[in-house]
Amino acid sequence: MMLSDAELDRYQRHIVLKEVGGEGQRRFRAATVAVIGAGGLGSPCLQYLAAAGVGQLTIIDDDVVSLSNLQRQTLFSTADIGRPKVEAAAERLHALNPQVVIEPIRTRLTAETAEFLLSQHDVIADGCDNFRTRSEVNRAAVRLGIPLVSAAIGPFEGQLGVFAGHLPDQPCYACFAGLPQDVPGTSCADIGVLGAVAGLIGAAQALEVLRLIAGFGESRIGTLWLHEALGVESRTVRVRKDPQCPVCG
């Protein structure tokens, strides 16, 4: 379908990019993306995806906004404290871009619900805060044949991987991380996190989702980007498919 006059105006900075253009913008509009976690990573990721005109965003999170969230979760305001994150996020994203369909789902993704919640999406963006959920998201992504953009942060560092373990020669998240277990005392509440690090990695996560949808630039599938903010150092490593991977091997 052709872009409307309003869309041509709203997205003109995309459309003049030869790597995106009108065709890329139409792909954004036709895409459906699931975002797991509306926290420090989900906040910037969701904002940039909505601003870019991604057609439908599904937000999966069971938490409510707390005062301590506001140091890094820029999607929310003080008035949102106590509200479900998905509800406040949907309201804010609709205000940013009413053309985007927002589906808020207030629940914690589990092994039993993962495939049901994530099916019918073009890309999955995972920014959740525990390894068990990450593992279930990855397992569902492989089974459903959906590419996964997985992001994580620490106090002054972040990582961003793009995985497509359903493809014969590409790794999944478990090829890189195995099946890790959550370790007590390692949450943001315990060890802290610089808010701007979440913004940096979350925005980069949105970039990789858009790259997968429109196909601009070099493919990042099978790569892991590591950023360390104290020394301002970044590097990208290639993740190889593990033939013995318990999920995609």
Secondary structure, DSSP 8 states (H G I E B T S, - for coil): ----HHHHHHTHHHHTSTTTHHHHHHHHHH-EEEEE--STTHHHHHHHHHHHT-SEEEEE---B--GGGGGT-TT--GGGTTSBHHHHHHHHHHHH-TTSEEEEE-S---TTTHHHHHTT-SEEEE--S-HHHHHHHHHHHHHHT--EEEEEE-SSEEEEEEE-TTSTT---HHHHH-S----TT-SHHHH---HHHHHHHHHHHHHHHHHHHH--SS--TTEEEEEETTTTEEEEEE----TT-TTT-
